[in-house]
């Protein structure tokens, strides 16, 4: 017989329902509360991260038009070379009119840039630093009270005034670029691009520059933004890939060069019709044998070849704070033999900037480690006190130490017995790779290249990349420019 519910049982049941509803309600409330607490904590974390890591980058973004409002309270700071030579400064006349002047004129036009009609070069990349003032606090307070502007901070660069001048004169009136840096630190010592412009008259010359820009690309910093077929300098990449695929037997490579190679009706000739005879890998690079390197290219795993090129920063942004272009390597695994052969000798669709080639040879000289390239050494206030110091930092290991050592030996042979023999000197040991990179549709037109380094006891080694547009033979044209720079540095 079913027991009848009492009023006490009913009350107990009702209370249990009420408690259950309260628990469910509390649980929902807790979930919502924790959700909003989580959002709040995430916002606090991002705000802290933004203030510490991203705020300066955001403020210094060239698209941030509010940054120039800092100029209402600060006289734009100076830019100087590593020895204090003034590269850019703001002069203020008796009426308070400010004029940005560049005492070295065209010599530093592209790397220092300009601050009128937009901004370029260091003037753009370090706009924020130049519009800050860390003058003595009482001086700033007094200036604020009197309605005067404060003196902006000074950007001290890594640029070596003597090397910059020598590189500029050595390149002369020819189109091209020169980049010089320290492999062990990443300091950029010189950066030249021609044709150039006078930053002092950029405003008045602007329309004329733009009218001729299709022909000369005067505003383009060829050192960082110019993209060229690398020619035989790219054989360093091809050689590295061959060494990686044959780590134990690369020395046994052999090829009989008769001056050309033909595969599937595509013929590729050695430069100048040279016949190199029997060559190994080292001699192939030393003599810059196109036929041998085309043969090497055909033997490579194309996926691994592409991977090695990306290890060396192709198809990637270069780690530098001034405007630069991505170098391009686009060889696909199913590429035709003719395309593979052309790519292996630095032709085809591969493009590279002079800065990028300087970084590759710099990593080779530095046991495979690439240091982040930088042009700004420190920021000082008007009294010379260091406000911010930019120290050397490693980008990463581009290749193994053993691989770098092998390539150094091969590059040294290019100087002692090969196409860069003009670089032999008692003052230093040079190594590198020459190149003659064909371009356009007219056969025989080529850019002259050299990429390499020099070292001497008791001195930091330096790396260099030189390209001279339409100049032909790298050993004849680009190498003498590198020699002038090396001779000056190691004198």
VOVEXPA-651380 format. One record per residue (C-alpha): x, y, z; residue number from 0. Coordinates in steps of 0.001 Angstrom, whole numbers. Layout:
# residues N
+---------+---------+---------+-----+
|       x |       y |       z | pos |
+---------+---------+---------+-----+
|       X |       Y |       Z | NUM |
...
+---------+---------+---------+-----+
END
This chain:
# residues 491
+---------+---------+---------+-----+
|       x |       y |       z | pos |
+---------+---------+---------+-----+
|       0 |       0 |       0 |   0 |
|    1440 |    3424 |   -1120 |   1 |
|    2415 |    5732 |    1714 |   2 |
|     688 |    9104 |    1637 |   3 |
|    2913 |   12195 |    1628 |   4 |
|    2792 |   14265 |    4757 |   5 |
|    2988 |   18071 |    4830 |   6 |
|    6515 |   17731 |    6268 |   7 |
|    7546 |   15611 |    3315 |   8 |
|    6024 |   18157 |     944 |   9 |
|    7913 |   21000 |    2609 |  10 |
|   11143 |   19043 |    2442 |  11 |
|   10599 |   18359 |   -1227 |  12 |
|    9839 |   22014 |   -1954 |  13 |
|   12916 |   23143 |     -27 |  14 |
|   15055 |   20749 |   -1999 |  15 |
|   13735 |   22210 |   -5272 |  16 |
|   14436 |   25740 |   -4051 |  17 |
|   18001 |   24799 |   -3018 |  18 |
|   18567 |   23084 |   -6324 |  19 |
|   17405 |   26171 |   -8245 |  20 |
|   19644 |   28348 |   -6105 |  21 |
|   22623 |   26087 |   -6774 |  22 |
|   21942 |   26174 |  -10506 |  23 |
|   21523 |   29953 |  -10360 |  24 |
|   24751 |   30352 |   -8377 |  25 |
|   26595 |   28126 |  -10821 |  26 |
|   25385 |   30211 |  -13788 |  27 |
|   26327 |   33395 |  -11963 |  28 |
|   29779 |   32003 |  -11168 |  29 |
|   30361 |   30999 |  -14812 |  30 |
|   29394 |   34485 |  -16015 |  31 |
|   31486 |   36126 |  -13300 |  32 |
|   34550 |   34012 |  -14115 |  33 |
|   34050 |   34715 |  -17805 |  34 |
|   34146 |   38470 |  -17291 |  35 |
|   37017 |   38195 |  -14807 |  36 |
|   38934 |   36207 |  -17461 |  37 |
|   38255 |   38901 |  -20072 |  38 |
|   39357 |   41588 |  -17596 |  39 |
|   42595 |   39761 |  -16764 |  40 |
|   43296 |   39181 |  -20459 |  41 |
|   42796 |   42901 |  -21141 |  42 |
|   45150 |   43794 |  -18281 |  43 |
|   47743 |   41315 |  -19585 |  44 |
|   47513 |   42684 |  -23131 |  45 |
|   47628 |   46284 |  -21894 |  46 |
|   50798 |   45482 |  -19933 |  47 |
|   52324 |   43667 |  -22928 |  48 |
|   51399 |   46564 |  -25225 |  49 |
|   52976 |   49135 |  -22903 |  50 |
|   56177 |   47118 |  -22506 |  51 |
|   56657 |   45572 |  -25947 |  52 |
|   54463 |   47243 |  -28570 |  53 |
|   53686 |   50826 |  -27594 |  54 |
|   56871 |   52304 |  -29045 |  55 |
|   56492 |   50288 |  -32247 |  56 |
|   52905 |   51512 |  -32591 |  57 |
|   53807 |   55138 |  -31890 |  58 |
|   56701 |   54979 |  -34356 |  59 |
|   54578 |   53458 |  -37124 |  60 |
|   54951 |   55648 |  -40252 |  61 |
|   51155 |   55611 |  -40676 |  62 |
|   50679 |   57209 |  -37253 |  63 |
|   50107 |   60809 |  -38330 |  64 |
|   49790 |   61984 |  -34724 |  65 |
|   53486 |   61343 |  -34199 |  66 |
|   54371 |   64522 |  -36073 |  67 |
|   52437 |   66494 |  -33464 |  68 |
|   55465 |   65863 |  -31231 |  69 |
|   57284 |   68368 |  -33456 |  70 |
|   55108 |   71107 |  -31963 |  71 |
|   57005 |   70704 |  -28676 |  72 |
|   60387 |   69292 |  -29733 |  73 |
|   63092 |   70447 |  -32150 |  74 |
|   63881 |   67362 |  -34240 |  75 |
|   67081 |   65686 |  -33021 |  76 |
|   70286 |   65186 |  -34991 |  77 |
|   71646 |   62089 |  -36740 |  78 |
|   75409 |   61551 |  -36558 |  79 |
|   78013 |   59036 |  -37774 |  80 |
|   79955 |   56856 |  -35334 |  81 |
|   82666 |   59530 |  -35024 |  82 |
|   80204 |   62354 |  -34383 |  83 |
|   80102 |   63686 |  -37956 |  84 |
|   76716 |   65374 |  -38343 |  85 |
|   74549 |   63732 |  -40986 |  86 |
|   71271 |   65532 |  -40268 |  87 |
|   70303 |   68385 |  -37939 |  88 |
|   67662 |   71066 |  -37477 |  89 |
|   68764 |   74673 |  -37672 |  90 |
|   66616 |   77346 |  -36047 |  91 |
|   66959 |   80970 |  -37198 |  92 |
|   66338 |   84137 |  -35181 |  93 |
|   62641 |   84043 |  -36080 |  94 |
|   62269 |   80479 |  -34848 |  95 |
|   62005 |   78992 |  -38347 |  96 |
|   63281 |   75415 |  -38435 |  97 |
|   65189 |   73973 |  -41397 |  98 |
|   66301 |   70353 |  -41659 |  99 |
|   69806 |   70258 |  -43136 | 100 |
|   72097 |   67459 |  -44274 | 101 |
|   75743 |   68596 |  -44112 | 102 |
|   77027 |   65540 |  -46038 | 103 |
|   74535 |   66043 |  -48857 | 104 |
|   74117 |   63198 |  -51328 | 105 |
|   76670 |   60880 |  -49702 | 106 |
|   74188 |   59579 |  -47104 | 107 |
|   71006 |   60415 |  -49046 | 108 |
|   69350 |   56994 |  -48919 | 109 |
|   70454 |   55588 |  -45577 | 110 |
|   69776 |   58827 |  -43626 | 111 |
|   66821 |   59738 |  -45836 | 112 |
|   64781 |   62922 |  -45600 | 113 |
|   62133 |   64406 |  -43308 | 114 |
|   60173 |   66601 |  -45735 | 115 |
|   57653 |   65478 |  -48375 | 116 |
|   57187 |   62375 |  -46258 | 117 |
|   60038 |   60543 |  -44595 | 118 |
|   62556 |   57898 |  -45626 | 119 |
|   65612 |   56100 |  -44302 | 120 |
|   66625 |   56662 |  -40683 | 121 |
|   64464 |   59782 |  -40618 | 122 |
|   61484 |   57476 |  -40986 | 123 |
|   62663 |   54396 |  -39089 | 124 |
|   63697 |   56407 |  -36011 | 125 |
|   61152 |   59217 |  -36265 | 126 |
|   59925 |   58589 |  -32711 | 127 |
|   63420 |   58727 |  -31193 | 128 |
|   64222 |   61980 |  -33017 | 129 |
|   61037 |   63642 |  -31755 | 130 |
|   61621 |   62807 |  -28091 | 131 |
|   63532 |   65000 |  -25677 | 132 |
|   65379 |   63725 |  -22626 | 133 |
|   67007 |   67060 |  -21861 | 134 |
|   67543 |   67892 |  -18176 | 135 |
|   64147 |   67956 |  -16432 | 136 |
|   64484 |   71546 |  -15157 | 137 |
|   65386 |   72690 |  -18668 | 138 |
|   62272 |   71031 |  -20054 | 139 |
|   60070 |   72525 |  -17339 | 140 |
|   61423 |   76005 |  -18005 | 141 |
|   60935 |   75596 |  -21763 | 142 |
|   57342 |   74468 |  -21200 | 143 |
|   56649 |   77479 |  -18993 | 144 |
|   58181 |   79874 |  -21524 | 145 |
|   56502 |   78227 |  -24504 | 146 |
|   59830 |   77138 |  -25995 | 147 |
|   60587 |   73838 |  -27697 | 148 |
|   62844 |   71257 |  -26131 | 149 |
|   65918 |   69906 |  -27915 | 150 |
|   65326 |   66466 |  -29427 | 151 |
|   67546 |   63462 |  -28776 | 152 |
|   70466 |   62552 |  -31054 | 153 |
|   70622 |   59305 |  -33015 | 154 |
|   74203 |   58024 |  -33096 | 155 |
|   74614 |   55578 |  -35973 | 156 |
|   77046 |   52731 |  -36665 | 157 |
|   78010 |   54348 |  -39983 | 158 |
|   81747 |   54804 |  -40483 | 159 |
|   82217 |   58199 |  -42107 | 160 |
|   85484 |   57258 |  -43836 | 161 |
|   84147 |   53984 |  -45270 | 162 |
|   80937 |   55659 |  -46417 | 163 |
|   82908 |   58316 |  -48281 | 164 |
|   85253 |   55749 |  -49857 | 165 |
|   82391 |   53472 |  -50953 | 166 |
|   80491 |   56451 |  -52367 | 167 |
|   83465 |   57643 |  -54416 | 168 |
|   84368 |   54123 |  -55556 | 169 |
|   80877 |   53504 |  -56939 | 170 |
|   81075 |   56863 |  -58684 | 171 |
|   78334 |   57920 |  -61083 | 172 |
|   77303 |   54344 |  -61870 | 173 |
|   73963 |   52930 |  -60786 | 174 |
|   74219 |   50371 |  -58019 | 175 |
|   74816 |   49877 |  -54318 | 176 |
|   77426 |   49034 |  -51703 | 177 |
|   76744 |   47592 |  -48229 | 178 |
|   79461 |   47056 |  -45615 | 179 |
|   78896 |   45475 |  -42189 | 180 |
|   80596 |   43676 |  -39307 | 181 |
|   79729 |   39943 |  -39310 | 182 |
|   80461 |   39577 |  -35570 | 183 |
|   78109 |   42383 |  -34491 | 184 |
|   75731 |   43191 |  -37348 | 185 |
|   76802 |   46859 |  -37350 | 186 |
|   76293 |   48446 |  -40763 | 187 |
|   79380 |   50536 |  -41493 | 188 |
|   78438 |   51893 |  -44916 | 189 |
|   75392 |   51922 |  -47156 | 190 |
|   75529 |   53631 |  -50534 | 191 |
|   72943 |   53751 |  -53307 | 192 |
|   73217 |   55562 |  -56633 | 193 |
|   71778 |   57440 |  -58460 | 194 |
|   71098 |   59677 |  -55511 | 195 |
|   69498 |   62994 |  -54636 | 196 |
|   70267 |   66030 |  -52509 | 197 |
|   68201 |   65755 |  -49311 | 198 |
|   68741 |   69479 |  -48702 | 199 |
|   66673 |   70354 |  -51775 | 200 |
|   64239 |   67457 |  -51745 | 201 |
|   61202 |   69759 |  -51584 | 202 |
|   62163 |   71938 |  -54550 | 203 |
|   63461 |   68966 |  -56560 | 204 |
|   60508 |   66694 |  -55802 | 205 |
|   58547 |   67154 |  -59041 | 206 |
|   61664 |   66825 |  -61190 | 207 |
|   62675 |   63641 |  -59355 | 208 |
|   59249 |   62092 |  -59844 | 209 |
|   59222 |   63072 |  -63529 | 210 |
|   62396 |   61026 |  -64136 | 211 |
|   61703 |   58287 |  -61604 | 212 |
|   60691 |   55635 |  -64136 | 213 |
|   64161 |   55803 |  -65666 | 214 |
|   66393 |   56240 |  -62607 | 215 |
|   64356 |   55330 |  -59495 | 216 |
|   66364 |   57969 |  -57636 | 217 |
|   64403 |   57631 |  -54382 | 218 |
|   64876 |   53850 |  -54260 | 219 |
|   67497 |   52685 |  -51772 | 220 |
|   69070 |   50061 |  -54016 | 221 |
|   71092 |   48680 |  -51093 | 222 |
|   68000 |   47471 |  -49222 | 223 |
|   65096 |   47740 |  -51691 | 224 |
|   66760 |   46979 |  -55016 | 225 |
|   66147 |   43409 |  -56241 | 226 |
|   68575 |   41942 |  -58753 | 227 |
|   69305 |   38529 |  -60255 | 228 |
|   72231 |   37402 |  -58071 | 229 |
|   74213 |   35793 |  -60849 | 230 |
|   77101 |   33631 |  -59731 | 231 |
|   77011 |   34932 |  -56153 | 232 |
|   74036 |   32574 |  -55775 | 233 |
|   76347 |   29628 |  -56399 | 234 |
|   77129 |   29882 |  -52675 | 235 |
|   73537 |   28782 |  -51994 | 236 |
|   73700 |   26021 |  -54602 | 237 |
|   77021 |   24794 |  -53193 | 238 |
|   75603 |   24781 |  -49656 | 239 |
|   72650 |   22649 |  -50747 | 240 |
|   74968 |   20188 |  -52506 | 241 |
|   77109 |   19934 |  -49352 | 242 |
|   73981 |   19315 |  -47264 | 243 |
|   72845 |   16525 |  -49561 | 244 |
|   76347 |   15019 |  -49748 | 245 |
|   77930 |   15742 |  -46340 | 246 |
|   80399 |   12845 |  -46588 | 247 |
|   81298 |   12802 |  -50251 | 248 |
|   80974 |   16362 |  -51596 | 249 |
|   84763 |   16404 |  -52119 | 250 |
|   84464 |   13566 |  -54613 | 251 |
|   82244 |   15592 |  -56981 | 252 |
|   83727 |   15796 |  -60474 | 253 |
|   82590 |   17327 |  -63751 | 254 |
|   84245 |   17690 |  -67142 | 255 |
|   83538 |   21207 |  -68451 | 256 |
|   83847 |   21799 |  -72194 | 257 |
|   82443 |   25346 |  -72011 | 258 |
|   78728 |   24585 |  -72157 | 259 |
|   76021 |   22158 |  -71094 | 260 |
|   72913 |   21138 |  -73073 | 261 |
|   69855 |   19397 |  -71602 | 262 |
|   66547 |   19020 |  -73463 | 263 |
|   67586 |   21483 |  -76181 | 264 |
|   68510 |   24118 |  -73569 | 265 |
|   72164 |   25175 |  -73701 | 266 |
|   73940 |   27125 |  -71019 | 267 |
|   77451 |   28521 |  -71584 | 268 |
|   80265 |   29330 |  -69185 | 269 |
|   81022 |   33043 |  -68916 | 270 |
|   83096 |   34278 |  -71835 | 271 |
|   83109 |   30830 |  -73417 | 272 |
|   85665 |   29567 |  -70886 | 273 |
|   86490 |   25844 |  -70862 | 274 |
|   87390 |   24726 |  -67345 | 275 |
|   88189 |   21048 |  -67904 | 276 |
|   87781 |   18621 |  -65013 | 277 |
|   86592 |   20438 |  -61876 | 278 |
|   85558 |   19444 |  -58371 | 279 |
|   83106 |   21440 |  -56226 | 280 |
|   85753 |   23843 |  -54914 | 281 |
|   87207 |   24525 |  -58358 | 282 |
|   83713 |   24923 |  -59794 | 283 |
|   83117 |   27836 |  -57409 | 284 |
|   86677 |   29155 |  -57726 | 285 |
|   86399 |   29366 |  -61527 | 286 |
|   82652 |   30131 |  -61454 | 287 |
|   81912 |   27278 |  -63845 | 288 |
|   78307 |   27671 |  -65068 | 289 |
|   78225 |   24239 |  -66707 | 290 |
|   79265 |   22470 |  -63519 | 291 |
|   76784 |   24336 |  -61349 | 292 |
|   73976 |   23689 |  -63818 | 293 |
|   74886 |   20011 |  -63579 | 294 |
|   74863 |   20265 |  -59758 | 295 |
|   71457 |   21934 |  -59838 | 296 |
|   69978 |   19064 |  -61841 | 297 |
|   71112 |   16621 |  -59144 | 298 |
|   69515 |   18465 |  -56213 | 299 |
|   66340 |   17687 |  -54298 | 300 |
|   64342 |   20760 |  -55261 | 301 |
|   62239 |   20785 |  -52093 | 302 |
|   65385 |   20779 |  -49981 | 303 |
|   66924 |   23399 |  -52268 | 304 |
|   63959 |   25698 |  -51610 | 305 |
|   64194 |   24982 |  -47887 | 306 |
|   67889 |   25904 |  -47822 | 307 |
|   67152 |   29162 |  -49643 | 308 |
|   64551 |   29994 |  -47006 | 309 |
|   67055 |   29122 |  -44269 | 310 |
|   69093 |   31925 |  -45840 | 311 |
|   66125 |   34348 |  -45620 | 312 |
|   64770 |   34172 |  -49167 | 313 |
|   61032 |   34968 |  -49325 | 314 |
|   61254 |   36529 |  -45853 | 315 |
|   61421 |   40025 |  -44375 | 316 |
|   64969 |   41020 |  -43528 | 317 |
|   65547 |   41850 |  -39848 | 318 |
|   66258 |   45567 |  -40198 | 319 |
|   64363 |   48675 |  -39126 | 320 |
|   64635 |   50614 |  -42382 | 321 |
|   62608 |   49808 |  -45509 | 322 |
|   63804 |   46680 |  -47350 | 323 |
|   62486 |   44265 |  -49969 | 324 |
|   62018 |   40506 |  -49749 | 325 |
|   64395 |   38519 |  -51899 | 326 |
|   62681 |   35881 |  -54051 | 327 |
|   63323 |   32203 |  -54712 | 328 |
|   60462 |   30499 |  -56563 | 329 |
|   61801 |   27225 |  -57959 | 330 |
|   59074 |   24569 |  -57705 | 331 |
|   59609 |   20795 |  -57271 | 332 |
|   58230 |   20172 |  -60784 | 333 |
|   60332 |   22889 |  -62467 | 334 |
|   61675 |   22247 |  -65946 | 335 |
|   65348 |   21305 |  -66267 | 336 |
|   66095 |   24586 |  -68029 | 337 |
|   64686 |   26526 |  -65087 | 338 |
|   66668 |   24454 |  -62591 | 339 |
|   69891 |   24999 |  -64527 | 340 |
|   69334 |   28763 |  -64715 | 341 |
|   68450 |   28990 |  -61037 | 342 |
|   71547 |   27051 |  -59966 | 343 |
|   73781 |   29780 |  -61445 | 344 |
|   71736 |   32669 |  -60060 | 345 |
|   69580 |   33414 |  -63087 | 346 |
|   65959 |   32384 |  -63667 | 347 |
|   63439 |   34167 |  -61469 | 348 |
|   65618 |   34464 |  -58350 | 349 |
|   66073 |   38029 |  -57079 | 350 |
|   68109 |   39365 |  -54171 | 351 |
|   69016 |   42688 |  -52568 | 352 |
|   72627 |   43769 |  -51911 | 353 |
|   71902 |   43880 |  -48162 | 354 |
|   70688 |   40282 |  -48288 | 355 |
|   73845 |   39088 |  -50070 | 356 |
|   75928 |   40931 |  -47466 | 357 |
|   74009 |   39109 |  -44722 | 358 |
|   74611 |   35696 |  -46320 | 359 |
|   78388 |   36141 |  -46617 | 360 |
|   78426 |   37704 |  -43163 | 361 |
|   76835 |   34559 |  -41698 | 362 |
|   79368 |   32401 |  -43532 | 363 |
|   82221 |   34427 |  -42015 | 364 |
|   80595 |   34284 |  -38554 | 365 |
|   80503 |   30456 |  -38317 | 366 |
|   76963 |   30309 |  -39693 | 367 |
|   75418 |   32722 |  -37181 | 368 |
|   73670 |   35793 |  -38552 | 369 |
|   73697 |   38836 |  -36318 | 370 |
|   70766 |   41223 |  -36660 | 371 |
|   71941 |   44071 |  -38905 | 372 |
|   71540 |   47521 |  -37375 | 373 |
|   72360 |   51137 |  -38231 | 374 |
|   71472 |   52844 |  -34938 | 375 |
|   74058 |   52437 |  -32186 | 376 |
|   72454 |   54550 |  -29453 | 377 |
|   70247 |   57517 |  -28608 | 378 |
|   71715 |   60391 |  -26589 | 379 |
|   70147 |   63478 |  -25073 | 380 |
|   71410 |   67017 |  -25738 | 381 |
|   74033 |   66612 |  -22978 | 382 |
|   75461 |   63405 |  -24467 | 383 |
|   73869 |   61097 |  -21889 | 384 |
|   72964 |   57692 |  -23330 | 385 |
|   69191 |   57234 |  -23260 | 386 |
|   69012 |   53981 |  -25197 | 387 |
|   71760 |   51622 |  -26323 | 388 |
|   71265 |   49168 |  -29182 | 389 |
|   73451 |   46122 |  -28539 | 390 |
|   74396 |   43361 |  -30985 | 391 |
|   71962 |   40448 |  -31043 | 392 |
|   71895 |   37155 |  -32912 | 393 |
|   69171 |   36534 |  -35489 | 394 |
|   69913 |   32813 |  -35618 | 395 |
|   72036 |   30017 |  -37045 | 396 |
|   71628 |   29986 |  -40842 | 397 |
|   73958 |   27031 |  -41338 | 398 |
|   76158 |   24689 |  -39336 | 399 |
|   79664 |   25781 |  -38329 | 400 |
|   81107 |   22978 |  -40457 | 401 |
|   79132 |   24122 |  -43503 | 402 |
|   80293 |   27711 |  -43030 | 403 |
|   83908 |   26564 |  -42720 | 404 |
|   83700 |   24606 |  -45973 | 405 |
|   82225 |   27590 |  -47813 | 406 |
|   84897 |   29902 |  -46376 | 407 |
|   87602 |   27650 |  -47814 | 408 |
|   85938 |   27706 |  -51223 | 409 |
|   85436 |   31483 |  -51118 | 410 |
|   89070 |   31997 |  -50147 | 411 |
|   90100 |   30027 |  -53245 | 412 |
|   88072 |   32459 |  -55390 | 413 |
|   90575 |   35133 |  -54290 | 414 |
|   93786 |   33097 |  -54261 | 415 |
|   93209 |   31214 |  -57519 | 416 |
|   89965 |   32398 |  -59068 | 417 |
|   87859 |   35258 |  -60384 | 418 |
|   88549 |   37692 |  -57489 | 419 |
|   92360 |   37482 |  -57556 | 420 |
|   92593 |   41293 |  -57526 | 421 |
|   91702 |   41144 |  -53811 | 422 |
|   94973 |   39481 |  -52809 | 423 |
|   96734 |   41602 |  -50190 | 424 |
|   99427 |   41377 |  -47533 | 425 |
|   97284 |   43486 |  -45182 | 426 |
|   94267 |   41161 |  -45013 | 427 |
|   92829 |   37859 |  -46218 | 428 |
|   89811 |   38313 |  -48458 | 429 |
|   87258 |   35757 |  -49620 | 430 |
|   84076 |   35976 |  -51638 | 431 |
|   82223 |   35320 |  -54863 | 432 |
|   82011 |   37337 |  -58039 | 433 |
|   78968 |   37440 |  -60278 | 434 |
|   77806 |   38641 |  -63671 | 435 |
|   74018 |   38544 |  -63623 | 436 |
|   72218 |   38752 |  -66940 | 437 |
|   69024 |   40781 |  -67053 | 438 |
|   66485 |   42045 |  -69571 | 439 |
|   65983 |   40614 |  -73034 | 440 |
|   69214 |   41790 |  -74675 | 441 |
|   71826 |   39039 |  -74548 | 442 |
|   75065 |   40059 |  -72875 | 443 |
|   73649 |   42747 |  -70583 | 444 |
|   74642 |   41932 |  -66999 | 445 |
|   75050 |   43441 |  -63554 | 446 |
|   78468 |   43181 |  -61909 | 447 |
|   78452 |   41586 |  -58434 | 448 |
|   80827 |   40840 |  -55604 | 449 |
|   79888 |   39497 |  -52174 | 450 |
|   82504 |   38552 |  -49614 | 451 |
|   84512 |   39509 |  -46562 | 452 |
|   88033 |   40303 |  -45390 | 453 |
|   89801 |   39617 |  -42099 | 454 |
|   93082 |   40575 |  -40476 | 455 |
|   94648 |   39848 |  -37114 | 456 |
|   93641 |   42356 |  -34451 | 457 |
|   90679 |   43795 |  -36397 | 458 |
|   87011 |   42984 |  -36749 | 459 |
|   86348 |   41315 |  -40098 | 460 |
|   84008 |   43122 |  -42471 | 461 |
|   81589 |   41792 |  -45079 | 462 |
|   80601 |   43585 |  -48255 | 463 |
|   78160 |   43316 |  -51143 | 464 |
|   78617 |   45373 |  -54307 | 465 |
|   76349 |   45533 |  -57337 | 466 |
|   76910 |   47785 |  -60346 | 467 |
|   74023 |   47843 |  -62788 | 468 |
|   74747 |   46924 |  -66397 | 469 |
|   78510 |   46934 |  -65778 | 470 |
|   79251 |   43383 |  -66928 | 471 |
|   81977 |   41378 |  -65201 | 472 |
|   81955 |   41287 |  -61405 | 473 |
|   85656 |   40504 |  -61183 | 474 |
|   86519 |   43512 |  -63330 | 475 |
|   84069 |   46092 |  -61958 | 476 |
|   82686 |   45114 |  -58537 | 477 |
|   85872 |   43617 |  -57063 | 478 |
|   87895 |   46868 |  -57349 | 479 |
|   85187 |   48671 |  -55356 | 480 |
|   85395 |   46039 |  -52622 | 481 |
|   89204 |   46291 |  -52687 | 482 |
|   89069 |   50055 |  -52148 | 483 |
|   86852 |   49546 |  -49098 | 484 |
|   89026 |   46728 |  -47703 | 485 |
|   92245 |   48696 |  -48280 | 486 |
|   90799 |   51693 |  -46433 | 487 |
|   89502 |   49666 |  -43492 | 488 |
|   92667 |   47599 |  -43006 | 489 |
|   95189 |   50325 |  -43772 | 490 |
+---------+---------+---------+-----+
END
